[in-house]
Amino acid sequence: MAIKQLNNNKGLSVAGLSSVTANNTIYLYGDKKAYSNIWFIATKDISNNKSPTPFHQNNSLIIPDLAYSPGVVFNNSILAFNNVNNSAIVVYSFDLVSNHTWSSISTQPFNASARDYSISLAPTNDQIYLLGGTNATQDFWVYYTESNLWKPLLSPYTNTTRCGHTSSMLSDGRMIIIGGFTCPSSTPNELSLIPLTQLLIFNSNDSVWLTPPQIKGKPPSARTYHSAIVMNNKNDVFICGGQNETPMPFQIYMGSQLANLQDMSGIFDTNTWTWRTPKTSYLNQPYPQSNGILSIVNETKLVFGFGTNYHTVHDRLHIFDTVTETWQDTSITRLQDSILIENSSRLASKMNHTIFWVIMGCIIATIICSYFVAVWNFGFKKLHFKFLRSLKLIKREIWKPRIGEPGWAETSRLVLKLFFLLLFLYLILTLSNQVIHSPVIDQLSYESNPEMSIDVPDIKFCFDDWEGTPYIRCTTDFGTQCSDYITALPTLYPCFLFHPPTSFRLGQISGRLQSNGSFLKFDYYAQGQSGTQVQVDFYNKLHDPTLSVYNLTDVPFDWTDQHEQDLYLNPKGQLSKTSYAFNLGLINSVHFELIKRVSLSQGIWNYVGVSPSIKTRYEIETVETPEYFETMHDPSSGAPQPLGSLHIVPLSCQTKVLREQKAFAFINAMGIFGGLFGLLFSLQSCLFGYRPRSPWGYMHRWSFGNLRSSLMRGLQSNFFPQKPNDSVLNVNGSDPLNNNASYLLPTSPLEKKDKEVRMAQIEDRIHMLERLFQAYYIDDEIFRSLDNALKNDPSSSV
């Protein structure tokens, strides 16, 4: 069995650990070395994120490994039971007090089960019971600790036995056997699990088997390779972990599905013979695992952990409070490798200068054609006369010196305006050239969702030059089984495609309800002889050419370009930058990041900077970590041995978005124009003073046609009397509005008129100026609001 823990915060990555508890200290053993290692951890250090400490040993005895070897504490020593070469059970003892060494206890040899048996110590500490196991000719034995003798006992079975079960010794001497499967199994394709309602009860005081009463409550799901312990003085049995009936390596662990978290553990009340389910906690309860250690400390706390999930050791310890029957927060965080990938923005190729010169040629050609058309219609002299007249109109429009102002001031103002005009023309040409030849850059952003989860990539496995029949098993670190999403491809050599649904997602370690795991784990096996390498290709789920090449979907596939199509349709059908060849006998890790690339397509709106023409592509970037871990095998487990493993870890739970955009567009140029215009206008005002524009600026000043007529009608209706009696008449009875070109500035001087008429006209003109300022130059909203407030106030005298 390949064993490796990626997130090794407890310092152990050992399979097959067993545990015993003495003096509020948990001792762990079972390492596969020349002599078995021992670690210990005090109960006060479990919630302080401390790693188990190696026990100093003085070993002179070479003993086999004690993986999956259950044991008990007897007289300040650890007694571990191990099958040697599948032939005889040997008892090993480790002194916890004085010499701190392993030693073997001489007993008469006897044939017993090779593995999957259970060990229980009687309350009197003088007898140890061994029950069940594979390949057992006699499946029930008792070991006398004083005389070191084995004795066969009456078995509860005839032609079969139990394997992968647990046996728990109660304080009154009754031994409760729970779970497991019938071995040998009657069905070759699955294990025959024994329901948790079919218990065995052995009375160690009288050495008789008891008939169990009727079981009440809702029992947990049937399981094997779980852990069990008597958790309090009420003789309640607590079980945790385990796996289902599917043979290895496609087994499913208890509580691995989000909808079945309650299957992880159960409590059996031996006083009322009732099953009950403790409270679940997706944050604090253990990850699905088998063969985990289970110890009781401080009389009210259970410690569970160091079990295996497929070929990964879960090295986190979890605490269960037997009083509140809840999983506790141990404040233990898991470390996770992270790789930062920095990708520089790519620049698109510059556009050809031909577009710019084509535009300039069209402008020059339009001017020349317009000139010849005008000469043809008006004649040269008449056109020249109209041209000079237009110049005079322009001069009269722009040459407007103030009264009393010297001519050089207006001339300087015009020169400055001409300089501004030439500068703007130069900027227009320069910025236009920059807009046309502006490079394309990638704007980096990230897309995420409230669940902080991400899609799983499609992965293709190809086994070239393999002589055996390969197959793949898939799971996540949460224990979720995903082998059903692996499909064999119709290729000449064995190839498989991992294509999960969109509902299958990876997320954060703490997001157990929002995702199916934080990383993927693949193990490849083979029946018979195998090859040397595995070819692995990665694809973004939204752009997987494999589905189109092998007709696995009816959705039309859009190739990115002809190069991609030719690349994928070649005999190998792989993309170099996301393709790897992994050697067997190793555990490889690949980090991936999903990319959404929004590219610019050809279109004039791309130069404007608003609503560009785009096309979206979906890519994936992968990075192989340089560390490799050799696989460790455990032939005693009886499970198929993997030829290699692959771990797929997301770099983040966000999708990287690379959005192409022009580095300089027309909108950017408009911003520069506006800023420069404001700067130059402020400079002109500082040098020559501010001259107010017309009421509507250039629109009012240079309007023509119907627009100017509507503006003039508005001025006439608001500032000129429509009837002769609306204004003061001349003393001679003539209407000044009809005789004067301007009502505000009449041609007749005021000095020549009668005094009353002159005063009336001055008053009328002042009133007209007030209306003009009110309409165009003064914001009188505050005054009108104040006037309305005074009118609505009944106490006001105004």
ABEGO torsion letter per residue (X at the ends): XBBBBABBAAGBBBBGBBBBBBGGBBBBBGBBBABBBBBBBBAAAAAAGBBBBBBBBBBABBBBBABGBBBBBBGGBBBBBBBBGGABBBBBBBBAABAGBBBBBBBBBBBBBABGBBBBBBAAGABBBBBEEBGBABABBBBBAAAGBBBBBBBABAABBBBGBBBBBBAAGBBBBBEEBBOBBABAABBBBBBAABBBBBBAAAGBBBBBBBBBEBBBBBBBGBBBBBABAAGBBBBBEEBBABBOAABBBBGABAAAAAAABBBBBAAAGBBBBBBBBAAABBBBBBGBBBBBBGGABBBBEGBBBEABBBABBBBBBAAAGBBBBAGBBBBBBBBBBBBBBBBBBBBBAAAAAAAAAAAAAAAAAAAAAAAAAAEAAAAAAAAAAAAAAAAAAABBBBBGBBAAAAAAAAAAAAAAAAAAAAAAAAAAAAAAABBBBBBBBBBBBAAGBBBBBBBBBBBBGBABBBBBBBBBAAGBBAAAABBBBBBABBBBBBBBBAABBBBBAABAAABAEABBBBBBBBBEBBBABBBBBBBBAABBAAAAAAGABABBBBBABAAAAAAAABAAGBBAAABBBBBBGBBBBBBBBBBBBBBBBBEAAAAAGBGBBBBBBBBBBBBBBABBBBBBBBAAAGBBBBAEBBBBBBABABBBBBBBBBABBAAAAAAAAAAAAAAAAAAAAAAAEBBBBBAAEAAAAABBEAAAAAAAAAAAAAABBABAAABBBBAAGBBAAAABABAABBABBAAABBAAAAAAAAAAAAAAAAAAAAAAABBAAAAAAAAAAAAABAABAX
